[in-house]
Amino acid sequence: MDLGMTAKGARLHAELEGFLREQVLPNEARYEEEVRASGDVHHHPPVLDELTTDARSRGLWNLFLPDEAHGAGLSNLDYAHLAELTGRSPLIAPVVTNCAAPDTGNMEILHLFGTPDQQQRWLHPLLEQEIRSAFFMTEPDVASSDARNIRTRIERDGDHYVINGRKWWSSGASSERCKVGILMGVTDPQADPYHQQSMVLVPTDAPGVEVVRELPVFGRYDGHGGHPEVAFTDVRVPVENLLGQEGDGFAIAQQRLGPGRIHHCMRMIGMAERAFDLMCQRAWERTPFGKPIAAQGMFHHWIAQARVRIEQARLLTLKTAYLMDTVGNRGARMEISAIKIVAPQMAEWVLDKAIQTYGGKGFTDDTPLAMMWSHARTLRMADGPDEVHEMALARRELKPFRPDA
């Protein structure tokens, strides 16, 4: 099993690494300053446009999409190595390379299931980053980790669908650049539980679409459109906005989540690597009780454990990407669940130790650690909570030992 990069992947990796080092990381403070000066956490500051132009000139664009006609034509394995790099600057790098969620997942859906008209109207502008998008799946009143609980209704009325319901954690929906969202709702409540749901494209300016409130994440309001609560009241969209066929919603969601989890997990590893570097640097700067933290025995334990945990998570995630390339998403579903458990927990642990090493400064925005920690902790719930993935893994492992098997 070769977990290395192809020649093309290695070339893009080297270019992306240089871009991050020379342009992205040095501009993080400017990004924060421009957003703060605007008074709008969702402001798209000029520095992003400058970095986007630079990224495109280097060929660092739509790296996630394996279709060469629209993306970089990389395998999951090649892109996994690149996603780790973008995780080192999670607020900037994914955006300026057009590899940010939820757009990546939405573009994959449109690429796989969109009609030519849907692709012309929505996919092509997203590929050019002329617009951004949202994903409307999670609901406030039900346990949405089980998609069969979704209650938002999508009802046929002549040549339109009428949508009524309420969503939250609607990534990207508060951005003025967000022009369309993919919504999952129930079209046939009498069908079997896995064929009740469908997905439709909803323009965000459609009458009846209302951003109800912003949702903070551990008291922090994320930029780039946040994760607001959104109400849909008698929202009408043409039947041509249906993705796939009625009842395909569950299957499309699974197709979307597989690659997305790889992307998230590799970015978590990138965050952990940056936290590791910052922790090591800080340990030589602080001198409590007469000697640097780097000379303290407990810190040696943290460093050793951090390195081991990062390497284990990386190898498992790269193995999963390899399996997705060779046997498909379905063949790798258990490994996809495994990395979704391992990577965020690993990143959360490493970031916690980095914050502890920084002392009071680690809780402020003077470093990216607090922001990264909130991302890591949130991902233990997003795309399925740890417990759901653990249940799936446990069932598979126990099945061969059942007495009636």
C-alpha positions in Angstrom: 0.0 0.0 0.0 1.7 3.2 -1.3 0.5 6.2 0.7 2.8 8.7 -1.1 1.9 11.3 -3.7 2.0 11.1 -7.5 4.4 13.4 -9.3 1.6 15.8 -9.9 0.5 15.7 -6.3 4.1 16.2 -5.1 4.5 19.2 -7.4 1.3 20.9 -6.2 2.2 20.0 -2.6 5.5 21.8 -2.9 3.8 24.8 -4.5 1.1 25.0 -1.9 3.7 24.7 0.9 5.6 27.6 -0.5 2.4 29.7 -0.9 1.4 29.1 2.7 4.9 29.9 4.0 5.4 33.0 1.8 1.9 34.5 1.5 -0.8 33.0 3.7 0.7 32.7 7.2 2.3 36.2 7.0 -1.1 37.7 6.1 -3.2 36.1 8.9 -2.8 39.2 11.1 -3.9 41.4 8.2 -6.9 39.2 7.6 -8.0 39.6 11.2 -7.4 43.4 11.2 -9.4 43.9 8.0 -12.3 41.8 9.3 -12.3 43.6 12.7 -12.1 47.0 11.0 -15.2 46.2 8.9 -17.3 45.5 12.0 -18.8 42.4 10.2 -17.5 39.0 11.1 -18.6 37.7 7.7 -16.7 40.5 5.8 -14.7 39.3 2.8 -11.6 41.4 3.2 -9.3 42.6 0.3 -6.5 40.4 1.4 -8.5 37.3 0.5 -9.0 38.6 -3.1 -5.2 39.2 -3.4 -4.3 35.8 -2.0 -7.0 34.1 -4.3 -5.4 35.8 -7.3 -2.0 34.5 -6.3 -3.3 31.0 -5.6 -5.0 30.8 -9.0 -1.8 32.0 -10.8 0.1 29.2 -9.1 -2.5 26.5 -10.2 -3.7 26.1 -6.6 -7.4 26.1 -7.4 -10.2 23.6 -7.0 -7.7 21.0 -5.8 -10.4 18.8 -4.2 -12.3 17.9 -7.4 -11.0 14.8 -9.1 -12.6 15.8 -12.5 -9.8 17.3 -14.6 -12.4 19.3 -16.6 -13.4 21.3 -13.5 -10.7 20.5 -10.8 -7.1 19.5 -10.4 -7.8 15.9 -11.3 -6.2 14.6 -8.1 -7.0 11.3 -6.3 -8.3 11.3 -2.7 -4.8 10.3 -1.6 -3.1 13.2 -3.4 -5.6 15.7 -2.1 -5.4 14.4 1.4 -1.7 15.5 1.6 -2.7 18.9 0.3 -5.6 19.3 2.7 -3.3 18.8 5.6 -1.3 21.8 4.5 -4.4 24.0 4.2 -5.4 23.0 7.8 -2.4 25.0 9.1 -4.3 28.2 8.2 -8.0 27.1 8.4 -9.5 30.5 8.1 -7.6 31.5 4.9 -6.0 28.7 3.0 -9.1 26.6 2.1 -11.0 29.8 1.0 -8.3 31.3 -1.2 -7.7 27.9 -3.0 -11.5 27.4 -3.4 -11.3 24.3 -1.3 -13.5 25.4 1.6 -16.6 23.8 3.1 -19.5 23.8 2.4 -18.7 24.7 -1.2 -16.5 21.7 -1.8 -19.3 19.2 -0.8 -21.9 21.2 -2.7 -19.8 21.3 -5.8 -19.2 17.6 -5.6 -23.0 17.0 -5.4 -23.6 19.3 -8.4 -20.8 17.6 -10.3 -22.2 14.1 -9.7 -25.9 14.7 -9.6 -26.6 18.1 -11.2 -28.3 18.5 -14.5 -26.5 20.5 -17.2 -28.8 23.5 -16.5 -28.1 23.2 -12.7 -24.4 23.0 -13.3 -24.4 26.0 -15.6 -26.4 28.1 -13.2 -24.7 27.1 -9.9 -21.6 24.8 -10.3 -19.7 27.0 -12.8 -20.0 30.1 -10.6 -19.0 28.2 -7.6 -15.9 26.8 -9.4 -15.0 30.3 -10.3 -15.8 31.5 -6.7 -18.1 34.1 -8.2 -20.6 33.0 -5.5 -20.6 30.9 -2.4 -23.2 28.4 -1.0 -24.8 26.8 2.0 -25.8 23.4 3.1 -29.2 23.0 4.9 -29.5 19.6 6.6 -29.3 19.8 10.5 -32.5 20.8 12.3 -32.9 22.3 15.8 -35.9 20.1 17.0 -34.7 16.6 16.1 -31.6 14.5 16.5 -30.2 15.2 13.0 -27.3 12.7 13.4 -30.0 10.3 12.3 -31.1 11.8 8.9 -34.3 9.7 9.1 -35.5 12.2 11.7 -35.5 15.2 9.4 -38.9 17.0 9.4 -38.6 19.8 6.9 -41.2 19.2 4.2 -40.7 19.5 0.4 -44.2 19.2 -1.2 -45.0 19.2 -4.9 -47.4 21.9 -6.1 -47.6 21.8 -9.9 -44.3 22.8 -11.4 -42.9 23.9 -8.0 -41.8 22.4 -4.7 -43.0 24.2 -1.5 -40.6 24.0 1.4 -41.4 24.5 5.0 -39.1 23.9 7.9 -36.3 25.2 10.0 -32.5 24.4 9.8 -29.5 25.4 11.8 -25.8 25.0 11.6 -26.4 26.1 8.0 -22.7 26.7 7.1 -22.1 29.7 4.9 -25.7 31.0 4.9 -25.0 34.4 6.5 -22.5 35.5 3.8 -23.7 38.1 1.3 -21.8 36.1 -1.2 -24.0 33.0 -0.5 -26.5 32.7 -3.4 -27.7 29.1 -3.2 -28.1 26.3 -0.7 -28.7 22.6 -1.0 -31.5 21.6 1.3 -32.5 18.1 2.5 -36.1 17.5 3.4 -38.9 15.0 3.2 -40.8 14.5 -0.1 -42.6 11.2 0.7 -43.2 10.5 4.4 -44.8 7.1 3.5 -41.7 5.8 1.8 -39.2 3.6 3.6 -37.0 5.6 6.0 -34.1 5.8 3.5 -36.1 7.0 0.6 -38.3 9.7 2.2 -35.8 12.5 1.8 -34.8 14.5 -1.3 -32.4 17.4 -2.0 -33.3 20.6 -3.7 -31.4 23.7 -4.7 -32.7 26.8 -2.9 -31.7 30.3 -4.0 -31.0 32.2 -0.8 -33.0 35.3 -2.0 -36.1 33.2 -2.6 -39.2 34.6 -0.7 -39.6 32.9 2.6 -36.0 32.2 3.3 -35.0 33.9 6.5 -31.8 33.9 8.5 -33.3 33.8 12.0 -30.1 34.2 14.1 -26.4 33.7 14.1 -25.0 30.8 16.2 -21.8 31.3 18.1 -19.4 28.4 18.5 -18.1 28.4 22.0 -18.8 32.1 22.1 -17.0 32.8 18.8 -18.8 33.8 15.6 -17.2 32.1 12.7 -16.6 34.2 9.5 -17.3 33.2 5.9 -21.0 33.0 6.5 -21.1 31.3 9.9 -23.6 28.6 10.8 -26.9 30.4 11.3 -30.4 29.2 12.0 -32.6 29.6 8.9 -36.4 29.4 8.5 -38.1 28.3 5.3 -41.7 29.4 5.1 -43.7 28.4 2.0 -40.5 28.7 -0.1 -41.2 27.9 -3.7 -38.6 26.5 -6.1 -39.1 25.0 -9.6 -39.2 21.2 -9.8 -36.1 21.6 -12.0 -34.2 22.4 -8.8 -34.4 18.8 -7.6 -31.1 17.0 -7.4 -31.3 13.5 -8.7 -34.6 11.8 -8.2 -37.2 12.1 -5.4 -36.0 9.9 -2.6 -32.3 10.1 -3.4 -31.5 12.5 -0.6 -30.1 10.0 1.8 -27.9 8.4 -0.8 -26.6 11.8 -2.0 -25.8 12.8 1.5 -23.7 9.7 2.0 -21.9 10.4 -1.3 -21.2 14.0 -0.1 -20.0 13.1 3.4 -17.3 10.5 2.5 -14.8 12.8 0.8 -15.8 15.7 3.1 -14.7 13.7 6.1 -11.3 13.0 4.5 -10.9 16.7 3.9 -11.9 17.6 7.5 -9.6 15.0 9.0 -6.6 16.0 7.1 -7.1 19.6 7.9 -7.3 18.6 11.6 -3.9 17.0 11.2 -2.6 20.2 9.7 -4.0 22.1 12.7 -2.3 19.7 15.1 1.0 20.1 13.3 0.9 23.8 13.6 -0.1 23.6 17.2 2.8 21.2 17.7 5.2 23.7 16.2 3.9 26.6 18.3 4.0 24.5 21.4 7.6 23.6 20.9 8.6 27.2 20.2 6.7 28.4 23.3 8.3 25.8 25.5 11.7 27.3 25.0 10.4 30.9 25.6 8.7 30.4 29.0 10.8 29.7 32.1 8.8 28.7 35.2 10.5 27.6 38.3 14.0 28.2 37.0 14.1 26.2 33.8 12.3 26.3 30.4 9.1 24.4 30.0 11.0 22.4 27.3 13.2 21.0 30.1 10.2 19.8 32.2 9.5 16.1 32.3 5.8 16.5 31.9 6.3 18.5 28.7 8.4 15.7 27.3 5.5 13.4 27.8 3.2 15.8 26.0 5.6 16.2 23.0 6.1 12.5 22.7 2.4 11.7 22.9 1.5 14.5 20.4 4.0 13.2 17.9 2.8 9.6 18.2 -0.9 10.6 18.0 -0.4 12.9 15.0 1.5 10.2 13.1 -1.1 7.5 13.9 -4.0 9.7 12.7 -2.2 10.7 9.5 -1.4 7.1 8.6 -5.0 6.0 9.2 -6.4 8.9 7.2 -4.1 8.3 4.3 -5.0 4.6 4.3 -8.6 5.6 4.2 -8.0 7.9 1.2 -6.1 5.1 -0.5 -9.0 2.7 0.0 -11.5 5.3 -1.3 -9.4 5.5 -4.5 -9.1 1.7 -4.9 -12.3 0.2 -3.5 -14.6 3.2 -3.4 -16.4 5.1 -0.6 -18.6 2.1 0.3 -15.6 -0.2 0.6 -13.9 2.3 2.9 -16.9 3.2 5.0 -15.6 1.7 8.2 -12.2 3.5 7.8 -14.1 6.7 7.1 -15.9 6.3 10.5 -12.6 5.5 12.2 -10.8 8.6 11.1 -13.8 10.7 12.0 -13.4 9.5 15.5 -9.6 9.6 15.7 -8.6 12.9 13.9 -10.7 15.4 15.8 -9.9 13.8 19.2 -6.2 13.8 18.4 -6.3 17.5 17.3 -8.3 18.5 20.3 -5.7 16.8 22.6 -2.7 18.4 20.9 -4.3 21.8 20.9 -5.3 21.5 24.6 -1.6 20.8 25.4 -0.5 23.7 23.2 -2.9 26.1 25.0 -1.7 24.8 28.3 1.9 25.5 27.3 1.1 29.1 26.3 -0.6 29.8 29.6 -3.1 32.7 29.6 -2.1 33.8 26.1 -3.4 30.5 24.7 -7.0 31.5 25.5 -6.8 34.7 23.6 -6.8 35.5 19.9 -3.1 36.4 20.0 -2.5 32.8 18.7 -4.7 30.7 16.4 -4.9 28.0 19.1 -8.3 28.9 20.7 -9.9 29.2 17.3 -8.4 25.8 16.2 -9.5 24.1 19.4 -13.1 25.2 18.9 -13.0 23.8 15.3 -11.6 20.5 16.5 -14.1 20.1 19.3 -17.0 21.0 17.0 -15.9 18.4 14.4 -16.5 15.7 17.0 -20.2 16.5 16.4 -20.3 17.7 12.8 -20.6 15.1 10.1 -21.8 12.6 12.7 -21.0 12.5 16.4 -18.2 10.3 17.7 -20.8 7.9 19.2 -22.5 7.2 15.9 -19.2 6.3 14.2 -18.2 4.2 17.2 -21.5 2.3 17.0 -21.0 1.6 13.3 -17.5 0.3 13.9 -18.5 -1.8 16.9 -21.4 -3.5 15.1 -19.1 -4.5 12.3 -16.5 -5.9 14.6 -19.0 -7.8 16.7 -21.1 -9.3 13.8 -18.8 -12.3 13.1 -18.9 -13.3 16.7 -22.7 -13.4 17.1 -23.8 -16.9 18.1 -26.5 -16.9 15.4 -24.2 -15.6 12.7 
